[in-house]
């Protein structure tokens, strides 16, 4: 496990690992205008890593963008330890996990795509 200040730093740290993690939980900073481009770069470089987003943004547009990039989960700020453990367990086993506040967006997305 490691923590990085931003996605670019995280990509650099991932490149130094001998074995990649199964999952990355990313605390998303949407105030950084490049965050979606950086996430796409991460996804392109490491397509086998399952991504779970963590943010206070519950807008449908944001959630849809992350789903289109292949995110397998999304936790809203305020999620408790149980939510994190459950998300990691579900995503590790090939499922998807979303906080209650955004689950409807995810369900609509997967129903229509």
C-alpha positions in Angstrom: 0.0 0.0 0.0 1.2 3.5 -0.8 -0.1 7.0 -0.8 0.6 9.6 -3.5 -0.1 13.3 -3.7 -1.6 13.0 -7.2 -2.2 10.6 -10.0 1.1 11.4 -11.8 3.0 10.5 -8.6 0.9 7.4 -8.2 1.7 6.3 -11.8 5.4 6.8 -11.0 5.1 4.7 -7.8 3.3 1.9 -9.7 6.0 1.8 -12.3 8.5 1.0 -9.6 6.6 -2.0 -8.2 7.6 -5.6 -9.0 4.0 -6.7 -8.6 1.0 -4.5 -9.3 -1.8 -4.3 -6.8 -5.2 -5.7 -7.8 -7.0 -2.6 -6.7 -6.3 1.1 -6.4 -8.6 3.4 -4.4 -8.2 6.9 -5.7 -9.1 10.0 -3.8 -10.3 12.1 -6.7 -9.5 15.8 -6.8 -11.9 17.3 -9.4 -10.5 20.8 -8.7 -7.5 19.6 -10.8 -8.8 20.2 -14.3 -6.5 17.4 -15.6 -7.8 14.7 -13.4 -9.8 12.9 -16.0 -6.9 12.9 -18.5 -4.6 11.6 -15.8 -7.1 8.9 -14.9 -7.3 7.9 -18.5 -3.5 7.7 -18.6 -3.5 5.5 -15.5 -6.2 3.2 -17.1 -4.2 3.0 -20.3 -0.9 2.1 -18.6 -2.4 -0.3 -16.1 -5.6 -1.8 -17.5 -5.6 -4.8 -15.2 -5.8 -2.7 -12.0 -9.3 -2.4 -10.7 -10.1 1.2 -9.8 -12.4 2.5 -7.0 -13.0 6.2 -6.9 -13.4 8.2 -3.6 -14.9 11.7 -3.7 -17.5 14.1 -2.4 -18.9 14.6 -6.0 -22.1 12.8 -6.6 -23.0 14.3 -10.0 -24.2 11.9 -12.7 -21.8 13.3 -15.3 -18.8 12.6 -13.1 -19.9 9.1 -12.2 -20.7 8.3 -15.9 -17.2 9.5 -16.9 -15.6 7.2 -14.4 -17.7 4.3 -15.4 -16.8 4.8 -19.0 -13.1 4.6 -18.0 -13.7 1.3 -16.3 -14.0 2.2 -12.7 -15.4 -0.7 -10.7 -16.5 1.2 -7.7 -17.1 4.7 -6.2 -17.3 5.7 -2.6 -18.6 9.0 -1.4 -16.7 11.0 1.2 -18.2 9.9 4.5 -18.2 6.2 3.7 -17.2 4.2 6.7 -14.7 1.4 7.2 -17.3 -1.2 6.4 -18.0 0.4 3.0 -14.3 0.4 2.1 -13.9 -3.2 3.2 -17.0 -4.3 1.3 -16.0 -2.3 -1.8 -12.5 -4.0 -1.8 -14.0 -7.4 -1.3 -16.7 -7.1 -4.0 -14.4 -5.5 -6.6 -11.6 -8.1 -5.9 -14.1 -10.8 -6.7 -15.1 -9.2 -10.0 -18.1 -7.2 -8.9 -18.9 -3.6 -8.7 -19.6 -1.4 -5.6 -21.1 2.0 -5.3 -22.2 4.2 -2.4 -25.9 4.5 -2.0 -25.9 8.1 -3.1 -24.7 7.2 -6.6 -25.8 3.6 -7.0 -28.8 4.8 -9.2 -26.4 6.4 -11.7 -24.3 3.3 -11.9 -27.4 1.1 -12.3 -28.7 3.2 -15.1 -25.3 3.2 -16.8 -25.0 -0.6 -16.7 -28.6 -1.1 -17.8 -28.1 1.1 -20.9 -24.6 0.0 -21.8 
